[in-house]
Amino acid sequence: MIRIFSYSRESKRMETPGITELPRHIADRGRMIWVDLEHPTDEETGVLGGIFGFHTLAVEDCIHGHHLPKADHYEGYTFLAVHAVDFARSEERFGALDVNIFIGDRFVVTYHKAQIKGISDTRGHVAKNPGSLLRSPDWLMRGILDAMVDNYAPAIQMLDRRLDGLEQGLLTAPQNGHIQEIAALRREALHLRRTAGRQQELLRQMGCGEFPWISRDNLVYFQDIHDHMTRIFQTAETCLALIAGATEIYLAQVASRTNGAVRALTAKVCLSLPLLLIAGILGMNLKYMPGAGDERAYLAVLGVMAFLVAAGLALLRKGRWFLN
């Protein structure tokens, strides 16, 4: 689907032309244009290279996707690859979606293969008050990036809730399935840190004035977005530290259970050895065996065995052997 917003700075009016009318609007230097391509068809994707004339490498990056956040500068425009939170996942797992952006002196083109909440929110603001965001490309870009970064907050809260539940489960009733949850959380936190780290650097460059299409007056807004992304990166680092702690707790619980099993097995062996020794000696097939044929001797041996077991248990308890 393609959505085109064309704002006239002179008349302060916005139009939504079709693809066939787009070249005329681009040629009008008094207009600011935003073209949003959401899961576009091949014909709609052709706008990138056909009408706008973007470089083949940048168009291929849009189509194939799966790039880390980056910025490529071309003559007359800049190509950006950023990541937004994937809210369409059915399970509570952190995921990111590619968002590709072309920005020039009078246009912004966004390309994404799924719905992006930050962009849909921005479209709603533009529809209500086009002059608020379509006054310049960098101001529209600020609105899009700000909304996308703000939408990381629910994903961070979701990770925090899962980490809290994991820690409580490990401390109260550790289970074998916890190791799979630890591994999944670690993958997601690493993905978040990698994405946030690259976007943090990208936003730092924007806030420092390294992009020619950002006016000096708007630098402070990109610096604020950079600060938000820095907090997200630090949160990812904290999550990884908590996951490492959860891993240590899990390993300690496993070691404790293993130690308890070994101690119980050792206690059984210690209690059984004297009995096996007595049974082995008295069970020898010798002609002259003291007490052979005497009922009282049999009962006495049983009594000795019971005494040895009781004495062994008492010694093990006194030595706190059965405490984990």
N, C-alpha and C positions, 0 to 999 in steps of 0.2 A: 504494500500500500504506500502510495506517495501522497504527502501533504505539502502544499506550497503556500507560504505566507509572504505576501509582497506588500511592504509598507512604504507609502510615499511620505517622505519627510516634509514635502511642501504642503500637501493637502491634509496631512495627518490622518490619512485613511488607509485601511488595510484591505487588500484583495486576496482571493484564493484562486489564482488562475490554474488552468490545466497545463499539461506538459507542452502542448502545441503553442501556448501563449508565453511559455517561460523565456524563450530567447528575447522576446520584446521587452519583458520586464528586466532581464539582466542588462540589456543595452541602455536602459534608463538609469543614468548615474544619480538620479535623485531618489532612488529606491534602495531599501534594505530588504534582502530576500533571505528567507529560511526555507530550505527544502529538507523535509524529514522523510527518510526512506525506512519503513518498518516492514521487515520480511518482504522485500520487493520482488516483483517478477523480473524476468530477464529484460523485458522492455523498459521497465522503470529503472533497473540498474544501468541500462544504457545511457541514462541521463548523465552519469558521472563522466564517462569518456566522450560522449557525443556532444552534449550541449555545453557542459562546463570545460571539457578538454583536459581533465585531470590526467596525471601521468599514469602509464600502464601499471607500474609497480604499486602505486597507491591503490588503484582499483583492484588489483589482484589481492592486496592485503585485506581489502574490505570483503571480498568474496570468500577467501579462504579462512580468514580470521585466525584465532588462537595465537595472538601476539601479546607479548608483555607491553605495558604502557610505554609509549614512545612518541617522539615528535620528529617528523621529517619535513624539512623546509624545501619548498619548490618556488620557482619564480612566480610571484603574484599570490601565493597562498601557502598555507601550512597544513600538513596532514597529521592528525592526532589519533592515536589508538589508546583508549582508556577502558577501564573496567567498571561495570555497575553491578550491584547486588542482584542476584537472580531470585525473584520472589515467586516464580512459577513452580519451584520444585515441590513435589508432593510431600517429601519427608523433611524433617527439620534438620537440614544439612546446609552448610554455607556453600554457596556457589556464586560464580561471577559470570557476567555476560560481556562480550566484546561490544564496544561502542566506537565507531569510527567517525571522525569529524574533519571536515574540510572547512577552513576559515580563510576568507580574503578580506579585502577592504570594504566590500559591500554585500557579502553573502556569508551564510553558514549552511553547510550541508551535513546532516547527520545520517548515518547508515547503521542499522542494527537489525539482526535477524529475528529478534523477539521483542516483546513489549518491554520497555524500560520505564519504570515508574517515575524516575526523575525527569525524563523527557515528556512523558504524558502529563505530568504535573505542570511542566513549563508550557506545554501547548495550551493547557487550560487557562493559565495566566495570560498568555498572549491573546487568546480568544476574548477574554474579558476586557483587557486593557492593552492593546497592541503597542501603544506608545511607550509603555513601561519597560519592555524588553527589546523591542525591535528598533530602538533608536541608534544602535551601533552594533557591529558584530561582536566586539569584546564584551559588551554589556549582556547580550544574549548568551554568549559563552559562559559568562559568570553565573547567570541564572541556571543554566543547565548543569554546570559542574557543582554548584552549590547544592542543588536539589539531589544530585546523584550521591554526593558525599554525605549529606544528611541521612540518606536512606541506608547507610551502613549501620546506623544506630540499632535498628531492630535485629540485624544479624549478630552484632556484638552482644546484645542482651540474650539472644538465643544461645550463643556459645557459653555465656556466663551461667545460664540456668542449667545447661547440660553438665558443665563442670561441677557446679554445686551438687547436683544429683549424683554424679559419679563419685565425688569425694564422700558424700554421706553413705552411699552404698558400700564403698570400700571399707569404711570404718565400722559399719554396723553388720552387714551381711555380704562379704565379698563372694563373688561368683566368677565362674570361668569366662562368662560372656563379657566381663568388664575389660578384659585385655583387648577385645575387638573394638569396644567403644573408645578405649584410650588411643588405639591406632587410628581410628576414624577422626577423632578430635585433633590429633596431631597433624594429620594430613590437611584438615581444613584450616587449622591455625597457621601452618606453613604457607598454604595458599594465600591466606589473608595477609600475612606478613610480606610475602613476595610482591603481591599486588599493591599493597599500601606503600611499600618501600619505593617502588618505581614511580607510583603516582605522586608520592611525596616529593621526589626529586623533580618531577615534571612541573608540579605546582610551584616549587621553589623558583624554578627558572622563570615561570610566568610572573611571579610576584617581584622578581628582581629586575624586570624590564628587559629580559633577553628575547622577548617575542615582539616584533615590530608592530603588530596589529593591536597591542594593548596600550591604551592611552595612559599617560602618567597619572591622571586623576583616578583611574580605576585600579591601579596597582595595589592599593591597600586592600581591596576586596579579594583579590587573588591571594594576597598574603594571609588573609583571614581563612580562606578555604584551605590553604597550606597548613595552617595551624590545626584545623580540624583533622586533616589527614594525618598529621604528625601524631595526634592523640590516638587515632585508630591504629597507627603503626605501633605505638607504645603499648596499646591494649593487646595487640597480637603477640608482642614479646612477653607480656605478663601471662597471657593464656598458655604460651609455650612453657613458661616456667612452672605454672600450676600443673600442666600436664606431666611435666617431668617429675614433680612432686607426687602426683597421683600414681605414676609408674613406680616410684620408689615404695609408696604405700602398698601397692599391689604385690610387688616382689617381696616386701617384708611379710605380708600376710601369707604368701605362698611358702616362704621360708619357715614361718612360724608353724603352719600346718604340717609341713614336712618334718620339722624338728619334733613336733608332738607325736607324729607317727613313729619316728625313729625311737623316741624315748619309751613309748608304749611297747614297741617290739623288744627293745633292750630289757625292759622290766620283765616281760614274759620269759625271755631267755634266761635271765638271772634266777627267776623263781623255778624254772623247769630243770635247770642243770642239776641241783642237788637231788631232785626226785629221780631223774634219769640215772644218776650215779648209784643211788640206793637200789633202784629197780634192776639195774644192770648187774650189780654185785650179787644180790639175793637171787637173781634169776639164773645164775651159773649152774650148770648141771654137774654138781660135785656130789660124791657119795657121802662125805661127812660135811654137813652144813650146820653150824650152831643154830639150834632152835627149830630144825626141820621137823615137821609134823606136830609142832606145838601151836595150838590155837592162840595162846596168849602172846607168842612171839609175833604172829601175824598182825594182831591188833596193836602190839607195841610199835611195829614198823609203820603202820598207818598213822599212829599217833605222832611218831617222830616226823613223818612227812608233813602232817598238818601243822606241827609246830614250826618246822622250817619255813613253810609258806607264810604263816602268820608273822614270824619274826622278820622275814624278808620284806613283806608289805609294810610292817612297822618301820623298818629302817629306811625304805624308800620314801615313805610319807614324811619321816623326820628330816630327811634330806631334801624335801620339797621337790621330789623328782617328777611328780605329776603336774607341776605348775608349768604352764606354757610361758 
